[in-house]
Amino acid sequence: MVKVFIEVRNGIARFAAAVRVDSIRQAVSIAGRLYPGGQVRVKFPTDHECFFVQDTADPVWIAA
């Protein structure tokens, strides 16, 4: 599992969330499905010390 930060923009609205999933591609895909008209991107640089995390059953989204 990895933890990445995703930024979602939709018009003037914008928010970021930390997500734990199997891959970066999966994080972007899930965010794109949840917010279909929004612009979804990975926020770089990633924090290399907490990039890899323990496996969990479900993705975890934490609003930032």
Secondary structure, 3 states (H helix, E strand, C coil): CEEEEEEEEECCEEEEEEEEECCHHHHHHHHHHHCCCCEEEECCCCCCCCCECCCCCCCEEEEC
